[in-house]
């Protein structure tokens, strides 16, 4: 086995051989290098965008969210919920009640997702970091305040500090609409504009309105019920706390982390990532076809060497291993060099941001393409290149050895 590897290495790296076959072999190595670099960089960029989206959602979404498995609301004073609130892994929690409501300001109106929260909400999320106007507040001694997404604020023509309050309407629960007097079938509350926030996520910016929990309960005809309890974890073991919360609450509740709360968005990004990986793998396969050609030509050229080895006592298995090692070294060397260059390029982009998203600074949320190198992706790229390289080397060696 060592003799086969030594001879194959001499065929690939011999300084005295500069014929067409060696040139083709080097071209094959370069093709594998380029395809591997593309795979590493593409996967790392998708990882970077995944982190970017996660950071945007983290400004608004809680680390853990508890919702009822059946129905819209549940009692936050239930024994299992009270036990959950006392778990040592929970730093703070906020009771939430949200539903659709009609918002009117002047002659403009629109449907919004009204989210009623308690005073702990500001500790739970980084809402202050996404405010673009005003100060986040819920109520004072006299009035209640509403905090609107930038898209909703624009459609209603409102801004923080406006002296007139907005009108918030919701249909009365468990009552039929009075066709003679439809207005009597709605609850109405007033709220002044406290602040405007921007998450850069359309689902929040265009429809969310954050109000005090007491206002939401009054509007939706609830006494103490909530639609969710949002949790902040003390420490970094979110998965461990999530398992403990699920154990305490049982099957009647759904406990979701940030990725599960935005499952559709993150699943779509994962699908795009691995579809790109698949497309680039096809390109890699085409590049490795050069290995088939170079090995075939090498086997034909080295017939005299093979005959000499047979006369010296070598069997057909030793000769086959020589050319198999030759093909594997082409793919393995290309994979290693490509991974090193790809990781280096990603680290440079991560540090210096050479490749920009737009010509003008501030056009996008970030200026440069985000990247993050994940070891499991690097391992997947290496195993893919080696596996395809093995098949590309095995076929010509197996076929031609039978012919000759």
Secondary structure as the mmCIF struct_conf table of DSSP 4:
data_model
#
loop_
_struct_conf.conf_type_id
_struct_conf.id
_struct_conf.beg_label_comp_id
_struct_conf.beg_label_asym_id
_struct_conf.beg_label_seq_id
_struct_conf.end_label_comp_id
_struct_conf.end_label_asym_id
_struct_conf.end_label_seq_id
HELX_RH_AL_P HELX_RH_AL_P1 UNK A 2 UNK A 13
TURN_TY1_P TURN_TY1_P1 UNK A 15 UNK A 16
BEND BEND1 UNK A 19 UNK A 19
HELX_RH_AL_P HELX_RH_AL_P2 UNK A 20 UNK A 58
TURN_TY1_P TURN_TY1_P2 UNK A 59 UNK A 60
BEND BEND2 UNK A 61 UNK A 61
BEND BEND3 UNK A 63 UNK A 63
STRN STRN1 UNK A 64 UNK A 68
BEND BEND4 UNK A 69 UNK A 72
STRN STRN2 UNK A 74 UNK A 75
TURN_TY1_P TURN_TY1_P3 UNK A 76 UNK A 77
BEND BEND5 UNK A 78 UNK A 78
HELX_RH_AL_P HELX_RH_AL_P3 UNK A 79 UNK A 85
TURN_TY1_P TURN_TY1_P4 UNK A 86 UNK A 86
TURN_TY1_P TURN_TY1_P5 UNK A 88 UNK A 89
STRN STRN3 UNK A 90 UNK A 105
TURN_TY1_P TURN_TY1_P6 UNK A 106 UNK A 107
STRN STRN4 UNK A 108 UNK A 117
TURN_TY1_P TURN_TY1_P7 UNK A 119 UNK A 120
HELX_RH_AL_P HELX_RH_AL_P4 UNK A 121 UNK A 124
BEND BEND6 UNK A 125 UNK A 125
HELX_RH_3T_P HELX_RH_3T_P1 UNK A 127 UNK A 130
STRN STRN5 UNK A 131 UNK A 134
STRN STRN6 UNK A 139 UNK A 139
BEND BEND7 UNK A 141 UNK A 142
STRN STRN7 UNK A 144 UNK A 144
STRN STRN8 UNK A 145 UNK A 149
HELX_RH_AL_P HELX_RH_AL_P5 UNK A 150 UNK A 156
TURN_TY1_P TURN_TY1_P8 UNK A 157 UNK A 157
TURN_TY1_P TURN_TY1_P9 UNK A 160 UNK A 161
BEND BEND8 UNK A 163 UNK A 164
HELX_LH_PP_P HELX_LH_PP_P1 UNK A 165 UNK A 165
STRN STRN9 UNK A 166 UNK A 171
HELX_LH_PP_P HELX_LH_PP_P2 UNK A 172 UNK A 172
TURN_TY1_P TURN_TY1_P10 UNK A 173 UNK A 174
BEND BEND9 UNK A 179 UNK A 180
HELX_RH_3T_P HELX_RH_3T_P2 UNK A 182 UNK A 185
STRN STRN10 UNK A 186 UNK A 197
BEND BEND10 UNK A 200 UNK A 200
HELX_RH_AL_P HELX_RH_AL_P6 UNK A 202 UNK A 205
TURN_TY1_P TURN_TY1_P11 UNK A 206 UNK A 207
STRN STRN11 UNK A 208 UNK A 212
HELX_RH_AL_P HELX_RH_AL_P7 UNK A 213 UNK A 220
TURN_TY1_P TURN_TY1_P12 UNK A 221 UNK A 221
BEND BEND11 UNK A 223 UNK A 224
STRN STRN12 UNK A 225 UNK A 226
BEND BEND12 UNK A 227 UNK A 227
STRN STRN13 UNK A 228 UNK A 233
BEND BEND13 UNK A 234 UNK A 236
HELX_RH_AL_P HELX_RH_AL_P8 UNK A 238 UNK A 249
TURN_TY1_P TURN_TY1_P13 UNK A 251 UNK A 252
STRN STRN14 UNK A 253 UNK A 257
HELX_RH_AL_P HELX_RH_AL_P9 UNK A 258 UNK A 261
TURN_TY1_P TURN_TY1_P14 UNK A 262 UNK A 262
HELX_RH_AL_P HELX_RH_AL_P10 UNK A 263 UNK A 301
TURN_TY1_P TURN_TY1_P15 UNK A 302 UNK A 302
HELX_RH_AL_P HELX_RH_AL_P11 UNK A 303 UNK A 311
TURN_TY1_P TURN_TY1_P16 UNK A 312 UNK A 313
HELX_RH_AL_P HELX_RH_AL_P12 UNK A 316 UNK A 352
BEND BEND14 UNK A 355 UNK A 355
STRN STRN15 UNK A 356 UNK A 356
BEND BEND15 UNK A 357 UNK A 357
BEND BEND16 UNK A 359 UNK A 360
TURN_TY1_P TURN_TY1_P17 UNK A 361 UNK A 362
BEND BEND17 UNK A 363 UNK A 367
STRN STRN16 UNK A 368 UNK A 368
HELX_RH_AL_P HELX_RH_AL_P13 UNK A 375 UNK A 403
#
